[in-house]
Each structure stands twice: as structure tokens, then as C-alpha cells.
Amino acid sequence: MKIIGAKEDEEYGSQAKSNPGIEDGLHRPGPPLSFSARRTAGIVLKVLAASIIVFILWRQFVNVKVDSVLALLDRVGFAVMLVLIPPLLELLAESLGLALCIPGTGPFRRLFKVLPVRIGCDTLINSLPAGVVPAETLRPIWLRRACNVPIEESFAACLMGKINMAAAQGLFLTVIMALIIFAGPAHGSAAALSGRTMMPAVALLALVFAAVIYIYSGARLTQLASLLKRITWNRWRRFLSRIESSVNRIDATILHFSRQNRRALFGSLASFVVGWTLLGCESYVILRILGQSITVGQGFLMEGTACLLRIAFFFIPSAFGATEAAYVSLIASFGVADAPSVALAFITIKRSREVIWIVLGYLAIMIYGRSKAGDAGSLHRVSKRK
């Protein structure tokens, strides 16, 4: 039997040599296996995360009376339109902050070109699991095309916008920490004013300013690339060598902007600070139109907590589930009567506003995609005529 098998192998080998198609078929990979441990683990983790979120929400709202929630929403009426004002102003402020980072013509001319980029990329972040990856990849490309600037300047503008936004977020969280300290149990006592109690807020504020000054004071991307070159992987080093000139141009753009356009730099930072302030006002507006007497500081505290949860649960779109549980706990801690019903009405209004924003963002992405395809088609027609 072994001799027969060997003869068959020899005959098949001679046929493969005479017919190249057979030899190609020998080396062609077969169909992928339907079972994948990595894919299965991903599905299991997603189902587990969804189950935990559903359980948390069920525990929070199992005893809520739907009639009371509907009564609260019906009482709001057309005043619900006021909820759109803080996020709309926030969108304008943060878009202006990004437009100020783009070298060239006046930022107000580019503001309405930056608006679709801002809302479209934020839509990807808030609606897709780990949506920050496609959003931050698309942002500089979209911005380059919208504002007609080189890709290095677009990438530098996005980086400066992120730096200024992070600094504004740090200032916002510093304010939140100060509110927690002064509105806590030690409010009005000497302990609230002691250096030890204020130390976390002061340390965060100093860290924010130190980080901003350090980033804008040198060619930090070039330094990072030189550090990464120490990784002994040839393919990685070849990649860094290919992008080295682009990294140098991005660094040069950031350094030139930070030294020659100080007014625009501080204006961008101030715009992002205004944006975060308006974000803190949203919860205050929603609870006020629901008839609850809360302070602006409590509204800031709610948005600051939601901000931290979005950072911690970045892999869940808008940290859905975790923020809802935090809202219920915070509203109950404010001494609101029938806190679960008020919290559910609050979440319904807030999430409805986010759905509207997401729809607008996907419309902006579709328009961008169609215009890009149209430009490609026109370029193809022009090349054919030539």
C-alpha cells in the first residue's frame, strides 16, 4: 500500500510540473475556519458587557412608575427645546477652538467648514465601540479637504486642538474637584479651606499647565519618534523613516504656531474652556425644566462624573449604562423627590438629544463621502479628456 501511495504521489507531482494550475492549487490557502477563539472571546465579552449594563439599568429602574415619568415629560412641553442650546453653543465654541489652530485665513471663515468635521467625528466616537480610532483617523483627512491645507498642517491643527481640549478638560475637572470639596460635609469649616484638602485640585491644575507648557516648548513628536526608533524591529524602523519628514514638518508647524500666534493659541484654549463650561450647563438646564431646584455646581458635578466615566468606558458608546447609573445616584444624592423617575426622565431627554446629534453627524459623513466621490469622478473625467 505504501508503494502504491508513493507511485500516486509521483504521478501527481509530474502532473503538477506539467500543469502550473495544479501547482498553484497546491499552494493556494484553503477556506478560513469558521471557528475563531479570538472572535468567540470578543462576542462573549460583548454579550457579558451588555448583560451587565442591562442588569444595572434594571436594578436602577425596576420600581419606577412609567406614568410619573410620562407626566414629567409632558409637563416639560416645548421647553425641551432649551436643552439644545448648551450643546449647540458648545459645538460652536469647540469648533472655533479647532479653527483657531489652523494656520492661514481668519478662523471665523473656517468655522463653518470645521463644524461638519467636529460633529461627524464626535458621532463616530459616541456611536461606535472604540469609535475614537476611526474618528481620529478621519479627522485630519477631512479637515485637510474641508479647509484646503496640507496634511501636515491639518494633522498639527488636530493635535493642537486635542492638547487644548485636554487642558480645558483638566481645568473643568479641577473646578469639579473644588466643588466637591466646598460642597461636601466640610463646607464652611476650616477643614474645607486647608491646604491638604485642596491639594488634589491644585496638583491637577499645576499638572495641566506644566503639560501644556512642556508640549508647546519643543519638538516633542520628533523626540518621540527618536525614542521609538530604539525598538529593534526593521519593519517598524522603516515605517518611522518613511514618516520622519512629515513628523518634522508637523513639529515645525506646531512650534511656529505656538510662538508666532500666541493670541490664536490662547483663544483656542479659551474656546475649549467655554465649551466645557457649556457642557456642564446642560444637566442643569434639563433638571431645571423638569422642575427640580438644583444649583449650577451640581449640574457641573453630573457632567464631570459623566466625563470621567466616558474616559473609563471608552469601549462602550457614550459609556451607556455606566453614566445612567451615575446619574441616578447623583440625582438621589441631591435630595430630589422620586429620584428614579426624575433620573429616567432626565436620561430620556439627554439621550434623545444625543440621538439627534448622531443623526446629524452621520448626515455630515454621508455628504462628505458623496462630495469626495463626486470630486474623484470629476478628476477621472478630466483625465480622460486629456
Secondary structure as a PSIPRED ss2 file (coil, helix, strand):
# PSIPRED VFORMAT (PSIPRED V4.0)

   1 M C   1.000  0.000  0.000
   2 K H   0.000  1.000  0.000
   3 I H   0.000  1.000  0.000
   4 I H   0.000  1.000  0.000
   5 G H   0.000  1.000  0.000
   6 A H   0.000  1.000  0.000
   7 K H   0.000  1.000  0.000
   8 E H   0.000  1.000  0.000
   9 D H   0.000  1.000  0.000
  10 E H   0.000  1.000  0.000
  11 E H   0.000  1.000  0.000
  12 Y H   0.000  1.000  0.000
  13 G H   0.000  1.000  0.000
  14 S H   0.000  1.000  0.000
  15 Q H   0.000  1.000  0.000
  16 A H   0.000  1.000  0.000
  17 K H   0.000  1.000  0.000
  18 S H   0.000  1.000  0.000
  19 N C   1.000  0.000  0.000
  20 P H   0.000  1.000  0.000
  21 G H   0.000  1.000  0.000
  22 I H   0.000  1.000  0.000
  23 E H   0.000  1.000  0.000
  24 D H   0.000  1.000  0.000
  25 G H   0.000  1.000  0.000
  26 L H   0.000  1.000  0.000
  27 H H   0.000  1.000  0.000
  28 R C   1.000  0.000  0.000
  29 P C   1.000  0.000  0.000
  30 G C   1.000  0.000  0.000
  31 P C   1.000  0.000  0.000
  32 P C   1.000  0.000  0.000
  33 L C   1.000  0.000  0.000
  34 S C   1.000  0.000  0.000
  35 F C   1.000  0.000  0.000
  36 S C   1.000  0.000  0.000
  37 A H   0.000  1.000  0.000
  38 R H   0.000  1.000  0.000
  39 R H   0.000  1.000  0.000
  40 T H   0.000  1.000  0.000
  41 A H   0.000  1.000  0.000
  42 G H   0.000  1.000  0.000
  43 I H   0.000  1.000  0.000
  44 V H   0.000  1.000  0.000
  45 L H   0.000  1.000  0.000
  46 K H   0.000  1.000  0.000
  47 V H   0.000  1.000  0.000
  48 L H   0.000  1.000  0.000
  49 A H   0.000  1.000  0.000
  50 A H   0.000  1.000  0.000
  51 S H   0.000  1.000  0.000
  52 I H   0.000  1.000  0.000
  53 I H   0.000  1.000  0.000
  54 V H   0.000  1.000  0.000
  55 F H   0.000  1.000  0.000
  56 I H   0.000  1.000  0.000
  57 L H   0.000  1.000  0.000
  58 W H   0.000  1.000  0.000
  59 R H   0.000  1.000  0.000
  60 Q H   0.000  1.000  0.000
  61 F H   0.000  1.000  0.000
  62 V C   1.000  0.000  0.000
  63 N C   1.000  0.000  0.000
  64 V C   1.000  0.000  0.000
  65 K C   1.000  0.000  0.000
  66 V H   0.000  1.000  0.000
  67 D H   0.000  1.000  0.000
  68 S H   0.000  1.000  0.000
  69 V H   0.000  1.000  0.000
  70 L H   0.000  1.000  0.000
  71 A H   0.000  1.000  0.000
  72 L H   0.000  1.000  0.000
  73 L H   0.000  1.000  0.000
  74 D H   0.000  1.000  0.000
  75 R H   0.000  1.000  0.000
  76 V H   0.000  1.000  0.000
  77 G H   0.000  1.000  0.000
  78 F H   0.000  1.000  0.000
  79 A H   0.000  1.000  0.000
  80 V H   0.000  1.000  0.000
  81 M H   0.000  1.000  0.000
  82 L H   0.000  1.000  0.000
  83 V H   0.000  1.000  0.000
  84 L H   0.000  1.000  0.000
  85 I H   0.000  1.000  0.000
  86 P H   0.000  1.000  0.000
  87 P H   0.000  1.000  0.000
  88 L H   0.000  1.000  0.000
  89 L H   0.000  1.000  0.000
  90 E H   0.000  1.000  0.000
  91 L H   0.000  1.000  0.000
  92 L H   0.000  1.000  0.000
  93 A H   0.000  1.000  0.000
  94 E H   0.000  1.000  0.000
  95 S H   0.000  1.000  0.000
  96 L H   0.000  1.000  0.000
  97 G H   0.000  1.000  0.000
  98 L H   0.000  1.000  0.000
  99 A H   0.000  1.000  0.000
 100 L C   1.000  0.000  0.000
 101 C C   1.000  0.000  0.000
 102 I C   1.000  0.000  0.000
 103 P C   1.000  0.000  0.000
 104 G C   1.000  0.000  0.000
 105 T C   1.000  0.000  0.000
 106 G C   1.000  0.000  0.000
 107 P H   0.000  1.000  0.000
 108 F H   0.000  1.000  0.000
 109 R H   0.000  1.000  0.000
 110 R H   0.000  1.000  0.000
 111 L H   0.000  1.000  0.000
 112 F H   0.000  1.000  0.000
 113 K H   0.000  1.000  0.000
 114 V H   0.000  1.000  0.000
 115 L H   0.000  1.000  0.000
 116 P H   0.000  1.000  0.000
 117 V H   0.000  1.000  0.000
 118 R H   0.000  1.000  0.000
 119 I H   0.000  1.000  0.000
 120 G H   0.000  1.000  0.000
 121 C H   0.000  1.000  0.000
 122 D H   0.000  1.000  0.000
 123 T H   0.000  1.000  0.000
 124 L H   0.000  1.000  0.000
 125 I H   0.000  1.000  0.000
 126 N H   0.000  1.000  0.000
 127 S H   0.000  1.000  0.000
 128 L C   1.000  0.000  0.000
 129 P C   1.000  0.000  0.000
 130 A C   1.000  0.000  0.000
 131 G C   1.000  0.000  0.000
 132 V H   0.000  1.000  0.000
 133 V H   0.000  1.000  0.000
 134 P H   0.000  1.000  0.000
 135 A H   0.000  1.000  0.000
 136 E H   0.000  1.000  0.000
 137 T H   0.000  1.000  0.000
 138 L H   0.000  1.000  0.000
 139 R H   0.000  1.000  0.000
 140 P H   0.000  1.000  0.000
 141 I H   0.000  1.000  0.000
 142 W H   0.000  1.000  0.000
 143 L H   0.000  1.000  0.000
 144 R H   0.000  1.000  0.000
 145 R H   0.000  1.000  0.000
 146 A H   0.000  1.000  0.000
 147 C H   0.000  1.000  0.000
 148 N C   1.000  0.000  0.000
 149 V C   1.000  0.000  0.000
 150 P C   1.000  0.000  0.000
 151 I H   0.000  1.000  0.000
 152 E H   0.000  1.000  0.000
 153 E H   0.000  1.000  0.000
 154 S H   0.000  1.000  0.000
 155 F H   0.000  1.000  0.000
 156 A H   0.000  1.000  0.000
 157 A H   0.000  1.000  0.000
 158 C H   0.000  1.000  0.000
 159 L H   0.000  1.000  0.000
 160 M H   0.000  1.000  0.000
 161 G H   0.000  1.000  0.000
 162 K H   0.000  1.000  0.000
 163 I H   0.000  1.000  0.000
 164 N H   0.000  1.000  0.000
 165 M H   0.000  1.000  0.000
 166 A H   0.000  1.000  0.000
 167 A H   0.000  1.000  0.000
 168 A H   0.000  1.000  0.000
 169 Q H   0.000  1.000  0.000
 170 G H   0.000  1.000  0.000
 171 L H   0.000  1.000  0.000
 172 F H   0.000  1.000  0.000
 173 L H   0.000  1.000  0.000
 174 T H   0.000  1.000  0.000
 175 V H   0.000  1.000  0.000
 176 I H   0.000  1.000  0.000
 177 M H   0.000  1.000  0.000
 178 A H   0.000  1.000  0.000
 179 L H   0.000  1.000  0.000
 180 I H   0.000  1.000  0.000
 181 I H   0.000  1.000  0.000
 182 F H   0.000  1.000  0.000
 183 A C   1.000  0.000  0.000
 184 G C   1.000  0.000  0.000
 185 P C   1.000  0.000  0.000
 186 A C   1.000  0.000  0.000
 187 H C   1.000  0.000  0.000
 188 G C   1.000  0.000  0.000
 189 S C   1.000  0.000  0.000
 190 A H   0.000  1.000  0.000
 191 A H   0.000  1.000  0.000
 192 A H   0.000  1.000  0.000
 193 L H   0.000  1.000  0.000
 194 S C   1.000  0.000  0.000
 195 G H   0.000  1.000  0.000
 196 R H   0.000  1.000  0.000
 197 T H   0.000  1.000  0.000
 198 M H   0.000  1.000  0.000
 199 M H   0.000  1.000  0.000
 200 P H   0.000  1.000  0.000
 201 A H   0.000  1.000  0.000
 202 V H   0.000  1.000  0.000
 203 A H   0.000  1.000  0.000
 204 L H   0.000  1.000  0.000
 205 L H   0.000  1.000  0.000
 206 A H   0.000  1.000  0.000
 207 L H   0.000  1.000  0.000
 208 V H   0.000  1.000  0.000
 209 F H   0.000  1.000  0.000
 210 A H   0.000  1.000  0.000
 211 A H   0.000  1.000  0.000
 212 V H   0.000  1.000  0.000
 213 I H   0.000  1.000  0.000
 214 Y H   0.000  1.000  0.000
 215 I H   0.000  1.000  0.000
 216 Y C   1.000  0.000  0.000
 217 S C   1.000  0.000  0.000
 218 G C   1.000  0.000  0.000
 219 A C   1.000  0.000  0.000
 220 R H   0.000  1.000  0.000
 221 L H   0.000  1.000  0.000
 222 T H   0.000  1.000  0.000
 223 Q H   0.000  1.000  0.000
 224 L H   0.000  1.000  0.000
 225 A H   0.000  1.000  0.000
 226 S H   0.000  1.000  0.000
 227 L H   0.000  1.000  0.000
 228 L H   0.000  1.000  0.000
 229 K C   1.000  0.000  0.000
 230 R C   1.000  0.000  0.000
 231 I C   1.000  0.000  0.000
 232 T C   1.000  0.000  0.000
 233 W C   1.000  0.000  0.000
 234 N H   0.000  1.000  0.000
 235 R H   0.000  1.000  0.000
 236 W H   0.000  1.000  0.000
 237 R H   0.000  1.000  0.000
 238 R H   0.000  1.000  0.000
 239 F H   0.000  1.000  0.000
 240 L H   0.000  1.000  0.000
 241 S H   0.000  1.000  0.000
 242 R H   0.000  1.000  0.000
 243 I C   1.000  0.000  0.000
 244 E H   0.000  1.000  0.000
 245 S H   0.000  1.000  0.000
 246 S H   0.000  1.000  0.000
 247 V H   0.000  1.000  0.000
 248 N H   0.000  1.000  0.000
 249 R H   0.000  1.000  0.000
 250 I H   0.000  1.000  0.000
 251 D H   0.000  1.000  0.000
 252 A H   0.000  1.000  0.000
 253 T H   0.000  1.000  0.000
 254 I H   0.000  1.000  0.000
 255 L H   0.000  1.000  0.000
 256 H H   0.000  1.000  0.000
 257 F H   0.000  1.000  0.000
 258 S H   0.000  1.000  0.000
 259 R H   0.000  1.000  0.000
 260 Q H   0.000  1.000  0.000
 261 N C   1.000  0.000  0.000
 262 R H   0.000  1.000  0.000
 263 R H   0.000  1.000  0.000
 264 A H   0.000  1.000  0.000
 265 L H   0.000  1.000  0.000
 266 F H   0.000  1.000  0.000
 267 G H   0.000  1.000  0.000
 268 S H   0.000  1.000  0.000
 269 L H   0.000  1.000  0.000
 270 A H   0.000  1.000  0.000
 271 S H   0.000  1.000  0.000
 272 F H   0.000  1.000  0.000
 273 V H   0.000  1.000  0.000
 274 V H   0.000  1.000  0.000
 275 G H   0.000  1.000  0.000
 276 W H   0.000  1.000  0.000
 277 T H   0.000  1.000  0.000
 278 L H   0.000  1.000  0.000
 279 L H   0.000  1.000  0.000
 280 G H   0.000  1.000  0.000
 281 C H   0.000  1.000  0.000
 282 E H   0.000  1.000  0.000
 283 S H   0.000  1.000  0.000
 284 Y H   0.000  1.000  0.000
 285 V H   0.000  1.000  0.000
 286 I H   0.000  1.000  0.000
 287 L H   0.000  1.000  0.000
 288 R H   0.000  1.000  0.000
 289 I H   0.000  1.000  0.000
 290 L C   1.000  0.000  0.000
 291 G C   1.000  0.000  0.000
 292 Q C   1.000  0.000  0.000
 293 S C   1.000  0.000  0.000
 294 I C   1.000  0.000  0.000
 295 T C   1.000  0.000  0.000
 296 V H   0.000  1.000  0.000
 297 G H   0.000  1.000  0.000
 298 Q H   0.000  1.000  0.000
 299 G H   0.000  1.000  0.000
 300 F H   0.000  1.000  0.000
 301 L H   0.000  1.000  0.000
 302 M H   0.000  1.000  0.000
 303 E H   0.000  1.000  0.000
 304 G H   0.000  1.000  0.000
 305 T H   0.000  1.000  0.000
 306 A H   0.000  1.000  0.000
 307 C H   0.000  1.000  0.000
 308 L H   0.000  1.000  0.000
 309 L H   0.000  1.000  0.000
 310 R H   0.000  1.000  0.000
 311 I H   0.000  1.000  0.000
 312 A H   0.000  1.000  0.000
 313 F C   1.000  0.000  0.000
 314 F C   1.000  0.000  0.000
 315 F C   1.000  0.000  0.000
 316 I C   1.000  0.000  0.000
 317 P H   0.000  1.000  0.000
 318 S H   0.000  1.000  0.000
 319 A H   0.000  1.000  0.000
 320 F C   1.000  0.000  0.000
 321 G C   1.000  0.000  0.000
 322 A H   0.000  1.000  0.000
 323 T H   0.000  1.000  0.000
 324 E H   0.000  1.000  0.000
 325 A H   0.000  1.000  0.000
 326 A H   0.000  1.000  0.000
 327 Y H   0.000  1.000  0.000
 328 V H   0.000  1.000  0.000
 329 S H   0.000  1.000  0.000
 330 L H   0.000  1.000  0.000
 331 I H   0.000  1.000  0.000
 332 A H   0.000  1.000  0.000
 333 S H   0.000  1.000  0.000
 334 F C   1.000  0.000  0.000
 335 G C   1.000  0.000  0.000
 336 V C   1.000  0.000  0.000
 337 A C   1.000  0.000  0.000
 338 D C   1.000  0.000  0.000
 339 A H   0.000  1.000  0.000
 340 P H   0.000  1.000  0.000
 341 S H   0.000  1.000  0.000
 342 V H   0.000  1.000  0.000
 343 A H   0.000  1.000  0.000
 344 L H   0.000  1.000  0.000
 345 A H   0.000  1.000  0.000
 346 F H   0.000  1.000  0.000
 347 I H   0.000  1.000  0.000
 348 T H   0.000  1.000  0.000
 349 I H   0.000  1.000  0.000
 350 K H   0.000  1.000  0.000
 351 R H   0.000  1.000  0.000
 352 S H   0.000  1.000  0.000
 353 R H   0.000  1.000  0.000
 354 E H   0.000  1.000  0.000
 355 V H   0.000  1.000  0.000
 356 I H   0.000  1.000  0.000
 357 W H   0.000  1.000  0.000
 358 I H   0.000  1.000  0.000
 359 V H   0.000  1.000  0.000
 360 L H   0.000  1.000  0.000
 361 G H   0.000  1.000  0.000
 362 Y H   0.000  1.000  0.000
 363 L H   0.000  1.000  0.000
 364 A H   0.000  1.000  0.000
 365 I H   0.000  1.000  0.000
 366 M H   0.000  1.000  0.000
 367 I H   0.000  1.000  0.000
 368 Y H   0.000  1.000  0.000
 369 G H   0.000  1.000  0.000
 370 R H   0.000  1.000  0.000
 371 S H   0.000  1.000  0.000
 372 K H   0.000  1.000  0.000
 373 A H   0.000  1.000  0.000
 374 G H   0.000  1.000  0.000
 375 D H   0.000  1.000  0.000
 376 A H   0.000  1.000  0.000
 377 G H   0.000  1.000  0.000
 378 S H   0.000  1.000  0.000
 379 L H   0.000  1.000  0.000
 380 H H   0.000  1.000  0.000
 381 R H   0.000  1.000  0.000
 382 V H   0.000  1.000  0.000
 383 S H   0.000  1.000  0.000
 384 K H   0.000  1.000  0.000
 385 R H   0.000  1.000  0.000
 386 K C   1.000  0.000  0.000
